[in-house]
Amino acid sequence: MDASRALIGDGRPSDEQRKLYELAYAQVHFNMDARRLAGVPGVSPDALKRMRQVARGWRLQRQTSKSLFERAQQCNPTICGWWNYYGTFYRTAMHELSRYLDRKLVRWVRRKYKTLRWHKRCSEEWLRKMKKAYPREFAHRQYQGGEVG
C-alpha cells in the first residue's frame, strides 16, 4: 500500500485520485520521452486536452453579463498554476492553450458586443487593444507575450 494513502480513509484511491495519478503518470512519461528525444520536457497532449476541458467548463463565451475583468479574476489563478507547472521548462508548448483561450475570449467579445457579432477580425482587434490598455489582466497573455487571434 502506498504510504501517501495510508492516512486517508481506507487506503483505496478515489476516482478523482486515480484520474490525477493517471494524468501525472502520463505527464512524467511524456517528459521522460521528450527529454530523451529532444532534451526538453514540455506539456503532454493529454494534459493540454485536460486543460482545454477545464477551460471549456468555465463557459467563457456564455457569460456575457460579466465584464472582461471579472472573467480574468475567475480564470487567472488556474492559468497561472498551469503556466508555472507546465511552462517551467518549455513555455512554447503552452502557446496552444493560450491560442485556445484567446479564441474563447474572441467568441465572448462577439457575443457580448452585438456590433462585433459578425466581425471576427474587429473582435480580435478589440481584444488586442484591451491587452495593450491592460497588459496584466489575463495571465496567459503575460506569459505568451500578448498574441491574439
C-alpha positions in Angstrom: 0.0 0.0 0.0 1.2 3.5 -0.8 2.3 5.5 2.2 0.6 8.7 0.9 -2.8 7.0 1.0 -2.3 5.2 4.4 -3.5 8.2 6.4 -6.6 9.0 4.3 -9.7 6.8 4.6 -9.4 3.0 4.0 -6.3 3.3 1.8 -8.2 3.0 -1.5 -7.8 5.8 -4.0 -10.9 7.6 -5.1 -11.8 8.0 -8.7 -10.5 11.6 -8.7 -7.2 10.4 -7.2 -7.0 7.7 -9.8 -7.5 10.2 -12.7 -5.0 12.6 -11.2 -2.5 9.7 -10.9 -3.0 8.7 -14.5 -2.6 12.3 -15.7 0.6 12.7 -13.6 1.9 9.3 -14.9 1.3 10.3 -18.5 3.0 13.6 -17.9 6.0 12.1 -16.4 6.4 9.6 -19.2 5.8 12.3 -21.8 8.5 14.4 -20.2 10.9 11.5 -20.0 10.4 10.7 -23.7 10.7 14.4 -24.6 13.9 14.7 -22.6 15.4 11.6 -24.2 14.4 12.7 -27.7 14.8 16.4 -27.7 16.4 17.2 -24.4 13.5 19.5 -23.3 10.4 18.4 -21.3 7.0 20.0 -22.2 3.3 19.6 -21.7 1.8 16.3 -22.9 -1.1 16.2 -25.3 -3.3 14.6 -22.6 -2.5 17.4 -20.2 -3.4 20.0 -22.9 -6.6 18.2 -23.5 -7.5 18.2 -19.8 -6.7 21.9 -19.6 -8.9 22.7 -22.5 -11.7 20.7 -20.8 -11.3 22.7 -17.7 -11.4 25.9 -19.7 -14.5 24.7 -21.6 -16.1 24.2 -18.2 -15.7 27.9 -17.5 -18.0 28.6 -20.4 -16.2 31.8 -21.2 -18.3 32.7 -24.2 -21.6 32.2 -22.4 -21.3 34.6 -19.5 -21.8 37.9 -21.3 -23.2 39.6 -18.2 -19.7 39.7 -16.6 -17.0 42.1 -17.6 -13.7 41.1 -19.1 -12.0 41.8 -15.7 -14.4 39.6 -13.8 -13.7 36.8 -16.3 -9.9 37.4 -15.8 -10.3 37.2 -12.0 -12.1 33.9 -12.3 -9.6 32.3 -14.7 -6.2 33.7 -13.7 -5.4 31.6 -10.6 -5.8 28.4 -12.6 -4.0 29.7 -15.7 -1.1 30.9 -13.5 -0.9 27.4 -11.9 -0.8 25.7 -15.3 1.9 28.1 -16.7 4.0 27.7 -13.5 3.8 24.0 -13.6 3.9 23.1 -17.3 5.6 26.2 -18.7 8.7 25.9 -16.4 10.9 24.2 -18.9 9.3 24.7 -22.3 7.0 27.6 -22.5 6.2 27.5 -26.2 4.4 24.2 -25.7 1.8 26.2 -23.7 1.1 28.6 -26.6 -1.5 26.2 -28.0 -3.5 26.7 -24.7 -3.1 30.4 -25.0 -4.4 30.4 -28.5 -7.4 28.3 -27.4 -8.2 30.8 -24.6 -7.9 33.7 -26.9 -10.3 32.1 -29.4 -12.8 31.6 -26.5 -12.3 35.3 -25.5 -12.9 36.4 -29.0 -16.2 34.4 -29.0 -17.1 36.1 -25.7 -16.5 39.6 -27.2 -18.6 38.7 -30.2 -21.5 37.6 -28.0 -21.2 40.5 -25.5 -20.9 43.3 -28.1 -23.5 42.8 -30.7 -21.8 45.3 -33.1 -18.9 42.8 -33.3 -21.1 39.7 -33.7 -20.3 39.3 -37.4 -16.8 40.8 -37.4 -14.2 38.3 -36.2 -11.2 40.5 -37.2 -12.7 43.5 -35.4 -13.3 41.4 -32.3 -9.6 40.2 -32.3 -8.5 43.8 -32.7 -10.7 44.9 -29.8 -9.1 42.2 -27.7 -5.6 43.4 -28.8 -6.5 46.9 -27.7 -7.7 45.7 -24.3 -4.4 43.8 -24.0 -2.5 47.0 -24.7 -4.6 49.0 -22.3 -4.5 46.4 -19.5 -1.4 44.2 -20.2 -1.5 42.2 -16.9 -5.2 41.4 -16.9 -5.2 37.9 -18.4 -2.4 35.7 -17.1 -1.9 33.6 -20.3 -1.2 36.8 -22.3 1.5 37.9 -19.8 3.3 34.6 -20.3 2.7 34.3 -24.0 3.5 37.8 -25.0 0.1 39.0 -25.9 -0.8 37.4 -29.2 -4.5 37.4 -30.0 -6.2 35.7 -33.0 
